[in-house]
Amino acid sequence: MTPLVALEYASVLVFALTGALVASRAQLDLVGFIFIACLTAVGGGTLRDLLLGRDPVFWVARPEFVVIAALAAVAVFFTAHLLESRYRALLWLDACALAVAVPVGVGVTIGLGHGPVIVLIMGVATGSFGGLMRDVVCNEVPLILRKGEFYLTAAFCGAAAALISGALGWPGLPALLACAGVTFAMRAGGLAFGWSLPDYKARAPRPGSPKR
């Protein structure tokens, strides 16, 4: 098993756990747990593969990814009540999932021969769109859109770290590890220390300027 495939398995597993935790907060039944877990686990990678024209899509080529996600959902269905704070667990599991999914997106895109711009976009998309689908379907405000969440920035910087590592002569596994480390460090910093970028502040129009 290559490091990239191992990261993909980890990404599917951890994102499935986050999906199941969100399903527990929405008080869904077991089938609902499995659906949300699978949607979260493969959503970002499916979008990536469709945009890149990768055939077949990764989980169609390896159906065990869906099986892993379903088993994770069943496990959470019977154990979620043991967690003191499911929301806190969700945030940190999601941070771990982001840190493994972004390198997967970066590695797959580089392997297909795409340039830096597409690598950045697909790294961010792979890491964020599964969680976006999860939150929208469960009628929650998506984590990536919540004010003060250091989420998309962490994914972008992680993907950029992989590109920089490759440019410095450390391609392959070192670049993927750099991507994972930077992504997790920045997302964890946002959770633990409140790191965030400045928000847009509306300003009063200048006197005499047309209203919009």
Short mmCIF file of the C-alpha atoms (twelve columns), coordinates in Angstrom:
data_MODEL
# 
_entry.id   MODEL 
# 
loop_
_atom_site.group_PDB 
_atom_site.id 
_atom_site.type_symbol 
_atom_site.label_atom_id 
_atom_site.label_alt_id 
_atom_site.label_comp_id 
_atom_site.label_asym_id 
_atom_site.label_seq_id 
_atom_site.Cartn_x 
_atom_site.Cartn_y 
_atom_site.Cartn_z 
_atom_site.pdbx_PDB_model_num 
ATOM 1   C CA . MET A 1   0.000   0.000  0.000   1 
ATOM 2   C CA . THR A 2   1.413   3.378  -1.007  1 
ATOM 3   C CA . PRO A 3   1.451   6.317  1.444   1 
ATOM 4   C CA . LEU A 4   -1.133  8.121  -0.693  1 
ATOM 5   C CA . VAL A 5   -3.550  5.187  -0.555  1 
ATOM 6   C CA . ALA A 6   -3.007  4.876  3.205   1 
ATOM 7   C CA . LEU A 7   -3.868  8.556  3.602   1 
ATOM 8   C CA . GLU A 8   -6.983  8.029  1.508   1 
ATOM 9   C CA . TYR A 9   -8.152  5.211  3.784   1 
ATOM 10  C CA . ALA A 10  -7.511  7.409  6.830   1 
ATOM 11  C CA . SER A 11  -9.373  10.317 5.240   1 
ATOM 12  C CA . VAL A 12  -12.433 8.174  4.505   1 
ATOM 13  C CA . LEU A 13  -12.470 6.701  8.016   1 
ATOM 14  C CA . VAL A 14  -12.094 9.956  9.939   1 
ATOM 15  C CA . PHE A 15  -14.490 11.932 7.750   1 
ATOM 16  C CA . ALA A 16  -17.028 9.111  8.139   1 
ATOM 17  C CA . LEU A 17  -16.730 9.441  11.920  1 
ATOM 18  C CA . THR A 18  -17.434 13.178 11.686  1 
ATOM 19  C CA . GLY A 19  -20.444 12.519 9.481   1 
ATOM 20  C CA . ALA A 20  -21.813 10.023 11.966  1 
ATOM 21  C CA . LEU A 21  -21.312 12.498 14.822  1 
ATOM 22  C CA . VAL A 22  -23.301 15.127 12.940  1 
ATOM 23  C CA . ALA A 23  -25.982 12.485 12.314  1 
ATOM 24  C CA . SER A 24  -26.097 11.819 16.059  1 
ATOM 25  C CA . ARG A 25  -26.638 15.519 16.729  1 
ATOM 26  C CA . ALA A 26  -29.504 15.432 14.204  1 
ATOM 27  C CA . GLN A 27  -30.883 12.280 15.915  1 
ATOM 28  C CA . LEU A 28  -31.101 10.234 12.719  1 
ATOM 29  C CA . ASP A 29  -31.707 6.489  12.518  1 
ATOM 30  C CA . LEU A 30  -29.008 3.956  11.633  1 
ATOM 31  C CA . VAL A 31  -29.596 4.228  7.884   1 
ATOM 32  C CA . GLY A 32  -29.341 8.006  8.191   1 
ATOM 33  C CA . PHE A 33  -26.043 7.588  10.043  1 
ATOM 34  C CA . ILE A 34  -24.651 5.422  7.253   1 
ATOM 35  C CA . PHE A 35  -25.829 7.792  4.529   1 
ATOM 36  C CA . ILE A 36  -24.340 10.911 6.146   1 
ATOM 37  C CA . ALA A 37  -21.097 9.105  7.010   1 
ATOM 38  C CA . CYS A 38  -20.647 7.848  3.438   1 
ATOM 39  C CA . LEU A 39  -21.568 11.220 1.949   1 
ATOM 40  C CA . THR A 40  -19.017 12.954 4.143   1 
ATOM 41  C CA . ALA A 41  -16.319 10.331 3.594   1 
ATOM 42  C CA . VAL A 42  -16.394 10.288 -0.210  1 
ATOM 43  C CA . GLY A 43  -17.946 13.648 -1.097  1 
ATOM 44  C CA . GLY A 44  -14.781 15.693 -1.510  1 
ATOM 45  C CA . GLY A 45  -12.896 12.957 -3.336  1 
ATOM 46  C CA . THR A 46  -15.834 12.328 -5.661  1 
ATOM 47  C CA . LEU A 47  -16.004 15.987 -6.656  1 
ATOM 48  C CA . ARG A 48  -12.234 16.007 -7.222  1 
ATOM 49  C CA . ASP A 49  -12.292 12.920 -9.418  1 
ATOM 50  C CA . LEU A 50  -15.230 14.160 -11.481 1 
ATOM 51  C CA . LEU A 51  -13.591 17.535 -12.091 1 
ATOM 52  C CA . LEU A 52  -10.296 15.904 -13.021 1 
ATOM 53  C CA . GLY A 53  -11.948 13.321 -15.277 1 
ATOM 54  C CA . ARG A 54  -10.565 10.459 -13.208 1 
ATOM 55  C CA . ASP A 55  -12.285 7.235  -14.244 1 
ATOM 56  C CA . PRO A 56  -13.419 5.366  -12.282 1 
ATOM 57  C CA . VAL A 57  -14.065 7.534  -9.217  1 
ATOM 58  C CA . PHE A 58  -11.892 6.348  -6.322  1 
ATOM 59  C CA . TRP A 59  -14.600 4.605  -4.296  1 
ATOM 60  C CA . VAL A 60  -16.026 2.889  -7.385  1 
ATOM 61  C CA . ALA A 61  -12.584 1.418  -8.048  1 
ATOM 62  C CA . ARG A 62  -12.278 0.433  -4.363  1 
ATOM 63  C CA . PRO A 63  -15.758 -0.222 -2.874  1 
ATOM 64  C CA . GLU A 64  -14.149 -1.016 0.472   1 
ATOM 65  C CA . PHE A 65  -14.035 2.725  1.095   1 
ATOM 66  C CA . VAL A 66  -17.835 2.746  1.348   1 
ATOM 67  C CA . VAL A 67  -17.758 -0.326 3.589   1 
ATOM 68  C CA . ILE A 68  -15.285 1.382  5.947   1 
ATOM 69  C CA . ALA A 69  -17.484 4.487  6.109   1 
ATOM 70  C CA . ALA A 70  -20.585 2.394  6.830   1 
ATOM 71  C CA . LEU A 71  -18.851 0.450  9.611   1 
ATOM 72  C CA . ALA A 72  -17.652 3.702  11.158  1 
ATOM 73  C CA . ALA A 73  -21.236 4.973  11.130  1 
ATOM 74  C CA . VAL A 74  -22.501 1.840  12.890  1 
ATOM 75  C CA . ALA A 75  -19.782 2.160  15.538  1 
ATOM 76  C CA . VAL A 76  -20.674 5.795  16.258  1 
ATOM 77  C CA . PHE A 77  -24.415 4.965  16.339  1 
ATOM 78  C CA . PHE A 78  -23.837 2.713  19.347  1 
ATOM 79  C CA . THR A 79  -21.150 4.777  21.109  1 
ATOM 80  C CA . ALA A 80  -21.862 8.477  20.474  1 
ATOM 81  C CA . HIS A 81  -23.749 8.776  23.767  1 
ATOM 82  C CA . LEU A 82  -20.510 8.044  25.638  1 
ATOM 83  C CA . LEU A 83  -18.909 11.300 24.501  1 
ATOM 84  C CA . GLU A 84  -19.089 14.170 26.935  1 
ATOM 85  C CA . SER A 85  -19.152 16.729 24.120  1 
ATOM 86  C CA . ARG A 86  -19.971 15.436 20.668  1 
ATOM 87  C CA . TYR A 87  -19.499 18.873 19.150  1 
ATOM 88  C CA . ARG A 88  -15.983 19.237 20.535  1 
ATOM 89  C CA . ALA A 89  -15.117 15.740 19.326  1 
ATOM 90  C CA . LEU A 90  -16.561 16.647 15.928  1 
ATOM 91  C CA . LEU A 91  -14.349 19.735 15.616  1 
ATOM 92  C CA . TRP A 92  -11.128 17.890 16.411  1 
ATOM 93  C CA . LEU A 93  -11.957 14.826 14.326  1 
ATOM 94  C CA . ASP A 94  -12.790 17.143 11.445  1 
ATOM 95  C CA . ALA A 95  -9.409  18.841 11.890  1 
ATOM 96  C CA . CYS A 96  -7.706  15.440 11.629  1 
ATOM 97  C CA . ALA A 97  -9.794  14.545 8.580   1 
ATOM 98  C CA . LEU A 98  -8.875  17.815 6.892   1 
ATOM 99  C CA . ALA A 99  -5.192  17.164 7.572   1 
ATOM 100 C CA . VAL A 100 -5.279  13.818 5.762   1 
ATOM 101 C CA . ALA A 101 -7.751  14.693 2.987   1 
ATOM 102 C CA . VAL A 102 -5.888  17.747 1.685   1 
ATOM 103 C CA . PRO A 103 -2.661  15.749 1.059   1 
ATOM 104 C CA . VAL A 104 -4.735  13.112 -0.740  1 
ATOM 105 C CA . GLY A 105 -6.184  15.737 -3.062  1 
ATOM 106 C CA . VAL A 106 -2.755  17.228 -3.634  1 
ATOM 107 C CA . GLY A 107 -1.113  13.841 -4.282  1 
ATOM 108 C CA . VAL A 108 -3.793  12.635 -6.687  1 
ATOM 109 C CA . THR A 109 -3.744  15.883 -8.659  1 
ATOM 110 C CA . ILE A 110 0.055   15.974 -8.910  1 
ATOM 111 C CA . GLY A 111 0.028   12.333 -9.985  1 
ATOM 112 C CA . LEU A 112 -2.295  13.219 -12.861 1 
ATOM 113 C CA . GLY A 113 0.200   15.831 -14.064 1 
ATOM 114 C CA . HIS A 114 -1.681  19.026 -13.237 1 
ATOM 115 C CA . GLY A 115 -0.021  22.339 -12.411 1 
ATOM 116 C CA . PRO A 116 0.133   24.307 -9.146  1 
ATOM 117 C CA . VAL A 117 -3.177  26.191 -9.492  1 
ATOM 118 C CA . ILE A 118 -5.193  22.999 -10.013 1 
ATOM 119 C CA . VAL A 119 -3.260  21.262 -7.234  1 
ATOM 120 C CA . LEU A 120 -4.221  24.033 -4.801  1 
ATOM 121 C CA . ILE A 121 -7.866  23.987 -5.826  1 
ATOM 122 C CA . MET A 122 -8.196  20.210 -5.661  1 
ATOM 123 C CA . GLY A 123 -6.394  20.000 -2.338  1 
ATOM 124 C CA . VAL A 124 -8.861  22.452 -0.813  1 
ATOM 125 C CA . ALA A 125 -11.861 20.824 -2.525  1 
ATOM 126 C CA . THR A 126 -10.929 17.312 -1.388  1 
ATOM 127 C CA . GLY A 127 -10.527 18.494 2.189   1 
ATOM 128 C CA . SER A 128 -13.593 20.680 2.486   1 
ATOM 129 C CA . PHE A 129 -16.463 19.592 0.260   1 
ATOM 130 C CA . GLY A 130 -17.334 16.368 2.096   1 
ATOM 131 C CA . GLY A 131 -17.831 18.342 5.295   1 
ATOM 132 C CA . LEU A 132 -19.751 21.012 3.402   1 
ATOM 133 C CA . MET A 133 -22.174 18.407 2.017   1 
ATOM 134 C CA . ARG A 134 -22.526 16.840 5.487   1 
ATOM 135 C CA . ASP A 135 -23.451 20.109 7.165   1 
ATOM 136 C CA . VAL A 136 -25.827 21.275 4.427   1 
ATOM 137 C CA . VAL A 137 -27.738 17.968 4.346   1 
ATOM 138 C CA . CYS A 138 -28.008 17.954 8.162   1 
ATOM 139 C CA . ASN A 139 -29.216 21.576 8.168   1 
ATOM 140 C CA . GLU A 140 -26.216 22.930 10.063  1 
ATOM 141 C CA . VAL A 141 -24.199 26.022 9.234   1 
ATOM 142 C CA . PRO A 142 -21.180 24.611 7.340   1 
ATOM 143 C CA . LEU A 143 -17.948 24.729 9.310   1 
ATOM 144 C CA . ILE A 144 -16.136 26.264 6.348   1 
ATOM 145 C CA . LEU A 145 -18.537 29.235 6.369   1 
ATOM 146 C CA . ARG A 146 -18.694 29.930 10.096  1 
ATOM 147 C CA . LYS A 147 -17.284 33.244 11.181  1 
ATOM 148 C CA . GLY A 148 -13.817 32.961 12.675  1 
ATOM 149 C CA . GLU A 149 -13.202 29.361 11.587  1 
ATOM 150 C CA . PHE A 150 -9.631  28.866 10.312  1 
ATOM 151 C CA . TYR A 151 -10.693 26.159 7.861   1 
ATOM 152 C CA . LEU A 152 -10.311 26.964 4.181   1 
ATOM 153 C CA . THR A 153 -7.183  28.967 5.011   1 
ATOM 154 C CA . ALA A 154 -5.656  25.925 6.718   1 
ATOM 155 C CA . ALA A 155 -6.456  23.724 3.705   1 
ATOM 156 C CA . PHE A 156 -5.023  26.269 1.272   1 
ATOM 157 C CA . CYS A 157 -1.813  26.745 3.260   1 
ATOM 158 C CA . GLY A 158 -1.374  22.980 3.591   1 
ATOM 159 C CA . ALA A 159 -1.688  22.493 -0.158  1 
ATOM 160 C CA . ALA A 160 0.736   25.384 -0.718  1 
ATOM 161 C CA . ALA A 161 3.208   23.775 1.709   1 
ATOM 162 C CA . ALA A 162 3.208   20.620 -0.423  1 
ATOM 163 C CA . LEU A 163 3.965   22.644 -3.554  1 
ATOM 164 C CA . ILE A 164 6.737   24.560 -1.821  1 
ATOM 165 C CA . SER A 165 8.252   21.314 -0.501  1 
ATOM 166 C CA . GLY A 166 8.243   19.876 -4.007  1 
ATOM 167 C CA . ALA A 167 9.864   23.021 -5.414  1 
ATOM 168 C CA . LEU A 168 12.597  22.773 -2.769  1 
ATOM 169 C CA . GLY A 169 13.427  19.231 -3.846  1 
ATOM 170 C CA . TRP A 170 11.309  17.237 -1.367  1 
ATOM 171 C CA . PRO A 171 8.547   15.737 -3.516  1 
ATOM 172 C CA . GLY A 172 6.487   12.671 -2.736  1 
ATOM 173 C CA . LEU A 173 6.007   11.607 0.888   1 
ATOM 174 C CA . PRO A 174 7.897   14.574 2.461   1 
ATOM 175 C CA . ALA A 175 5.647   16.991 0.573   1 
ATOM 176 C CA . LEU A 176 2.512   15.146 1.684   1 
ATOM 177 C CA . LEU A 177 3.686   15.121 5.300   1 
ATOM 178 C CA . ALA A 178 4.406   18.837 5.123   1 
ATOM 179 C CA . CYS A 179 0.922   19.377 3.749   1 
ATOM 180 C CA . ALA A 180 -0.662  17.349 6.545   1 
ATOM 181 C CA . GLY A 181 1.415   19.024 9.255   1 
ATOM 182 C CA . VAL A 182 0.720   22.579 8.135   1 
ATOM 183 C CA . THR A 183 -2.986  21.894 7.620   1 
ATOM 184 C CA . PHE A 184 -3.449  20.358 11.052  1 
ATOM 185 C CA . ALA A 185 -1.294  22.916 12.854  1 
ATOM 186 C CA . MET A 186 -3.245  25.830 11.407  1 
ATOM 187 C CA . ARG A 187 -6.660  24.259 11.960  1 
ATOM 188 C CA . ALA A 188 -5.705  23.232 15.504  1 
ATOM 189 C CA . GLY A 189 -4.429  26.749 16.162  1 
ATOM 190 C CA . GLY A 190 -7.789  28.100 15.115  1 
ATOM 191 C CA . LEU A 191 -9.598  25.723 17.473  1 
ATOM 192 C CA . ALA A 192 -7.270  26.050 20.455  1 
ATOM 193 C CA . PHE A 193 -6.169  29.679 20.216  1 
ATOM 194 C CA . GLY A 194 -8.813  31.349 18.083  1 
ATOM 195 C CA . TRP A 195 -6.572  32.038 15.086  1 
ATOM 196 C CA . SER A 196 -8.499  33.622 12.234  1 
ATOM 197 C CA . LEU A 197 -8.161  36.109 9.427   1 
ATOM 198 C CA . PRO A 198 -9.720  39.574 9.798   1 
ATOM 199 C CA . ASP A 199 -13.401 39.665 8.873   1 
ATOM 200 C CA . TYR A 200 -14.861 42.121 6.407   1 
ATOM 201 C CA . LYS A 201 -16.096 45.267 8.149   1 
ATOM 202 C CA . ALA A 202 -18.806 47.317 6.488   1 
ATOM 203 C CA . ARG A 203 -18.013 51.011 6.266   1 
ATOM 204 C CA . ALA A 204 -20.340 53.975 6.062   1 
ATOM 205 C CA . PRO A 205 -20.535 55.408 2.534   1 
ATOM 206 C CA . ARG A 206 -18.758 58.649 1.828   1 
ATOM 207 C CA . PRO A 207 -20.916 61.757 1.753   1 
ATOM 208 C CA . GLY A 208 -22.419 62.212 -1.709  1 
ATOM 209 C CA . SER A 209 -21.534 58.699 -2.931  1 
ATOM 210 C CA . PRO A 210 -24.363 56.730 -4.583  1 
ATOM 211 C CA . LYS A 211 -26.060 54.098 -2.437  1 
ATOM 212 C CA . ARG A 212 -25.691 50.445 -3.438  1 
# 
